[in-house]
């Protein structure tokens, strides 16, 4: 049974996908950032704009920035400062690093599982780390996104800038990821129980 599982296509494809996530996602974000030589940053207001004209509440953009209308209102800053540019990169970078970290931990778990050690202290510890990474990313990514939105709008139209945390939808964005983190943590505790039971059985043999 173990040999059939080990030689099947599913583990091979899953490992390849996890390796792809772990290796390429942060590099993709990094190279995308390096290619933006003019440091053009944008933020899209999700409120609908009809008629193709700027709504009265949009305000007047400051020099070096603009407002674009295409069904929704886009705030654009050309040649942004290094600080603003880095702030807008943070959400994607943190998300990429979190996904890569989870992928690497899952790869190690798969390696131990198919090596005949499905329950181990290392496995339980790695699952706890996965829960921690998911929980931290679930808070950090929307937090940085809200800060980024505030910074961009404040640069374009300071009078219309939302509060730093106004764009953080904690209930619909963060809570689901915290629930996922708690579920993974529950699986880690089940792994820990499995480790103790395996040790007890080994002591009886």
C-alpha positions as CSV (number, residue, x, y, z in Angstrom):
1,X,0.0,0.0,0.0
2,X,2.8,2.4,0.9
3,X,4.6,1.7,-2.3
4,X,1.5,2.4,-4.4
5,X,1.0,5.7,-2.6
6,X,4.7,6.6,-2.9
7,X,4.8,5.9,-6.6
8,X,1.5,7.5,-7.6
9,X,1.4,10.7,-9.6
10,X,-0.4,12.7,-6.9
11,X,2.6,13.1,-4.5
12,X,4.9,13.9,-7.4
13,X,2.6,16.6,-8.7
14,X,1.8,18.0,-5.3
15,X,5.5,18.2,-4.4
16,X,6.2,19.9,-7.7
17,X,3.5,22.4,-7.0
18,X,4.7,23.1,-3.5
19,X,8.3,23.6,-4.7
20,X,7.1,26.0,-7.4
21,X,5.3,28.0,-4.8
22,X,8.2,28.0,-2.4
23,X,10.8,29.0,-5.0
24,X,9.1,31.3,-7.5
25,X,6.5,33.4,-5.7
26,X,8.9,35.6,-3.7
27,X,11.2,35.9,-6.7
28,X,8.2,36.9,-8.9
29,X,7.2,39.7,-6.4
30,X,10.8,40.9,-6.2
31,X,11.4,40.9,-10.0
32,X,8.1,42.6,-10.6
33,X,9.1,45.3,-8.1
34,X,12.5,45.8,-9.7
35,X,11.0,46.1,-13.2
36,X,8.9,49.1,-12.0
37,X,11.7,51.6,-12.6
38,X,9.4,54.6,-12.5
39,X,8.0,53.5,-9.1
40,X,4.4,54.0,-10.3
41,X,2.0,52.9,-7.6
42,X,-1.8,52.7,-7.7
43,X,-4.7,52.0,-5.5
44,X,-8.2,51.0,-6.7
45,X,-11.3,52.3,-4.9
46,X,-13.9,49.6,-5.0
47,X,-16.8,52.0,-5.1
48,X,-18.4,52.1,-8.6
49,X,-18.1,55.2,-10.7
50,X,-20.6,55.7,-13.5
51,X,-20.4,57.9,-16.6
52,X,-16.7,57.9,-17.0
53,X,-16.3,61.1,-15.1
54,X,-14.7,61.9,-11.8
55,X,-17.3,61.9,-9.0
56,X,-17.6,65.1,-6.9
57,X,-16.2,63.4,-3.8
58,X,-12.9,62.4,-5.6
59,X,-11.2,65.8,-5.1
60,X,-8.3,67.3,-7.1
61,X,-5.1,65.2,-7.4
62,X,-1.8,66.8,-6.3
63,X,1.0,67.3,-8.9
64,X,2.7,64.1,-9.9
65,X,-0.4,62.1,-9.3
66,X,-3.7,61.5,-11.1
67,X,-7.2,59.9,-10.9
68,X,-8.3,57.4,-13.5
69,X,-11.9,56.3,-14.0
70,X,-12.7,52.9,-15.5
71,X,-15.8,51.7,-13.8
72,X,-14.0,52.3,-10.5
73,X,-11.7,55.1,-9.3
74,X,-8.0,54.5,-9.4
75,X,-5.5,56.6,-7.5
76,X,-2.1,56.8,-9.3
77,X,1.2,58.2,-8.2
78,X,4.0,58.5,-10.7
79,X,7.6,58.4,-9.5
80,X,6.5,57.7,-5.9
81,X,9.0,58.1,-3.1
82,X,10.9,55.1,-2.0
83,X,9.0,54.9,1.3
84,X,5.6,54.9,-0.5
85,X,6.8,52.4,-3.0
86,X,8.0,50.0,-0.3
87,X,4.7,50.4,1.6
88,X,2.7,49.4,-1.4
89,X,4.9,46.3,-1.9
90,X,4.6,45.1,1.6
91,X,1.2,43.2,1.3
92,X,2.2,41.2,-1.7
93,X,5.7,40.5,-0.3
94,X,4.4,39.3,3.1
95,X,1.8,37.1,1.4
96,X,4.4,35.6,-1.0
97,X,6.7,34.8,1.9
98,X,3.9,33.3,4.0
99,X,2.8,31.1,1.1
100,X,6.4,30.0,0.5
101,X,6.9,29.3,4.2
102,X,3.8,27.1,4.3
103,X,4.8,25.3,1.1
104,X,8.2,24.5,2.5
105,X,6.7,23.2,5.8
106,X,4.2,21.1,3.8
107,X,7.1,19.6,1.7
108,X,8.9,18.5,4.9
109,X,5.6,17.0,6.2
110,X,5.1,15.1,2.9
111,X,8.7,13.8,3.0
112,X,8.3,12.4,6.5
113,X,4.9,10.9,5.7
114,X,6.0,9.0,2.7
115,X,9.2,8.0,4.5
116,X,7.0,6.0,6.9
117,X,6.9,8.6,9.7
118,X,3.5,10.2,9.5
119,X,3.5,11.0,13.2
120,X,6.6,12.7,14.7
121,X,7.4,15.6,17.0
122,X,8.9,17.4,14.0
123,X,5.6,17.0,12.1
124,X,3.5,18.4,15.0
125,X,5.9,21.3,15.4
126,X,5.8,22.1,11.7
127,X,2.0,22.1,11.7
128,X,2.1,24.6,14.6
129,X,4.4,26.7,12.5
130,X,2.0,26.5,9.6
131,X,-0.8,27.7,11.9
132,X,1.3,30.5,13.1
133,X,2.3,31.7,9.6
134,X,-1.3,31.6,8.4
135,X,-2.5,33.5,11.5
136,X,0.2,36.2,11.2
137,X,-0.3,36.6,7.5
138,X,-4.1,36.8,8.0
139,X,-3.5,39.8,10.2
140,X,-0.4,41.4,8.5
141,X,-1.5,41.3,4.9
142,X,-4.9,43.2,5.3
143,X,-3.2,45.5,7.8
144,X,-0.5,46.5,5.4
145,X,-3.0,46.7,2.6
146,X,-5.0,49.2,4.6
147,X,-1.9,51.2,5.5
148,X,-0.9,51.2,1.8
149,X,-4.3,52.4,0.7
150,X,-4.2,55.3,3.2
151,X,-0.7,56.2,2.0
152,X,-1.5,56.3,-1.7
153,X,-4.8,58.3,-1.3
154,X,-3.1,60.7,1.1
155,X,-0.4,61.4,-1.5
156,X,-3.0,61.9,-4.3
157,X,-5.9,63.7,-2.5
158,X,-5.0,64.3,1.2
159,X,-8.5,65.5,2.1
160,X,-10.0,62.2,0.9
161,X,-7.6,59.9,2.6
162,X,-9.3,57.2,4.7
163,X,-8.1,56.3,8.2
164,X,-5.1,54.1,8.4
165,X,-7.2,51.1,9.4
166,X,-10.5,52.0,7.6
167,X,-9.8,49.6,4.7
168,X,-9.2,46.7,6.9
169,X,-12.3,44.4,6.8
170,X,-11.4,42.3,9.8
171,X,-14.6,40.2,9.8
172,X,-14.6,39.0,6.2
173,X,-10.9,39.0,5.5
174,X,-9.0,38.3,8.7
175,X,-11.3,36.1,10.7
176,X,-11.6,33.3,8.1
177,X,-7.7,33.0,8.0
178,X,-7.6,32.9,11.8
179,X,-10.2,30.1,11.7
180,X,-8.0,28.2,9.3
181,X,-5.0,28.7,11.6
182,X,-7.0,27.3,14.5
183,X,-8.0,24.3,12.5
184,X,-4.4,23.6,11.5
185,X,-3.5,24.0,15.2
186,X,-6.1,21.4,16.1
187,X,-4.5,19.0,13.5
188,X,-1.1,19.7,15.1
189,X,-2.5,18.7,18.5
190,X,-3.9,15.5,16.9
191,X,-0.4,14.8,15.5
192,X,1.0,15.3,19.0
193,X,-1.4,12.8,20.4
194,X,-0.5,10.4,17.6
195,X,3.2,10.8,18.4
196,X,2.6,9.9,22.1
197,X,0.5,6.9,21.1
198,X,3.2,5.7,18.6
199,X,5.8,6.0,21.4
200,X,3.6,4.0,23.8
201,X,3.1,1.3,21.2
202,X,6.8,1.2,20.5
203,X,7.5,0.8,24.2
204,X,5.1,-2.2,24.4
205,X,6.8,-4.0,21.5
